[in-house]
Amino acid sequence: MSMAKLMFVQAFLLLMIYSKKSDGQWCIADEQTPDRELQMGLDWACGIGGANCSKIQVGQACFMPNTVKAHASYAFNNYFQKFKRRGGNCYFNGGSITTDLDPSK
Ligand SMILES: *[C@@H]1O[C@H](CO)[C@@H](O)[C@H](O)[C@H]1NC(C)=O
């Protein structure tokens, strides 16, 4: 096998490993997005989107911090984790990003 081919195979394997790892991805609200837009995404995710938003209701475990960003991140991620295997994606009008970091940590 030539050096170039070997490197190609290596890169391919790394890509496989990486994409497997990205299974543990999180979908959170983008810092840059105005709250007004995040609120719309949040309403969608918790409504038609089908995310389970019970934990960000008043008095529930994830209500604090009570910010649109925190709630949107929770809802986006809940939706994403629930539906990514069925083609759901982390795209809320561009108001969200995927990250490899667990936001709960
Ligand atoms: C939503 O999450 C709460 C708390 O985790 C759970 O008790 C409830 O059954 C869930 N509701 C649905 C519709 O999955």
The ligand as an SDF file (V2000), in Angstrom:
LIG
                    3D

 14 14  0  0  0  0  0  0  0  0999 V2000
  -41.6480   14.2240   30.2530 C   0  0  0  0  0  0  0  0  0  0  0  0
  -40.6280   14.1420   31.2070 O   0  0  0  0  0  0  0  0  0  0  0  0
  -41.1090   13.9560   32.5330 C   0  0  0  0  0  0  0  0  0  0  0  0
  -39.9210   14.0670   33.4860 C   0  0  0  0  0  0  0  0  0  0  0  0
  -38.7630   13.4780   32.9710 O   0  0  0  0  0  0  0  0  0  0  0  0
  -41.8130   12.6200   32.6060 C   0  0  0  0  0  0  0  0  0  0  0  0
  -42.2920   12.3980   33.9060 O   0  0  0  0  0  0  0  0  0  0  0  0
  -42.9720   12.6160   31.6270 C   0  0  0  0  0  0  0  0  0  0  0  0
  -43.5830   11.3470   31.6140 O   0  0  0  0  0  0  0  0  0  0  0  0
  -42.4770   12.9580   30.2180 C   0  0  0  0  0  0  0  0  0  0  0  0
  -43.6310   13.1160   29.3370 N   0  0  0  0  0  0  0  0  0  0  0  0
  -43.6670   12.5650   28.1400 C   0  0  0  0  0  0  0  0  0  0  0  0
  -44.8670   12.8720   27.3180 C   0  0  0  0  0  0  0  0  0  0  0  0
  -42.7670   11.8520   27.6930 O   0  0  0  0  0  0  0  0  0  0  0  0
  1  2  1  0
  1 10  1  0
  2  3  1  0
  3  4  1  0
  3  6  1  0
  4  5  1  0
  6  7  1  0
  6  8  1  0
  8  9  1  0
  8 10  1  0
 10 11  1  0
 11 12  1  0
 12 13  1  0
 12 14  2  0
M  END
$$$$
